[in-house]
């Protein structure tokens, strides 16, 4: 399973395009044909799909994305100031 990496400056369309492929790949209804012996794989895929959905619920909403970007920026500033002598 690969992770998605996007620039903070990515447009809404770029973000949607980046999330479309894994959202489709890990959709639970696509996993129905997986044999029972692969339950662990099916469970991991469902968990990944939920993570992707959760990320999109934040990054797909302009207000929530702005809040996320502000919080991320604040964490980076704290990290830089803590590492400076």
DAMODA-V861230 format. One record per backbone hydrogen bond with DSSP energy under -1.0 kcal/mol. NH is the residue of the N-H (numbers start at 1). CO is the residue of the C=O. E is the energy in kcal/mol with one decimal. If there is no record, write none. Layout:
BEGIN
NH CO E
NH CO E
END
This chain:
BEGIN
10 7 -1.8
15 11 -2.4
16 12 -2.4
17 13 -2.4
18 14 -2.1
19 15 -1.9
20 16 -1.9
23 19 -2.1
24 20 -2.2
25 21 -2.6
26 22 -2.3
27 24 -1.0
30 27 -1.4
31 28 -1.4
34 31 -1.6
38 35 -2.1
39 36 -1.3
42 38 -2.3
43 39 -2.9
44 40 -2.3
45 41 -2.4
46 42 -2.2
47 43 -2.3
48 44 -2.2
49 45 -2.3
50 46 -2.2
51 47 -2.0
52 48 -2.4
53 49 -2.5
54 50 -2.4
55 51 -2.5
56 52 -2.5
57 53 -2.0
58 54 -1.0
59 55 -3.2
60 56 -2.5
65 61 -2.9
66 62 -2.0
67 63 -2.1
68 64 -2.4
69 65 -3.0
70 66 -2.4
71 67 -2.4
72 68 -2.6
73 69 -2.4
74 70 -2.3
75 71 -2.2
76 72 -2.2
77 73 -2.2
78 74 -2.3
79 75 -2.4
80 76 -2.5
81 77 -2.4
82 78 -2.0
83 79 -1.4
END
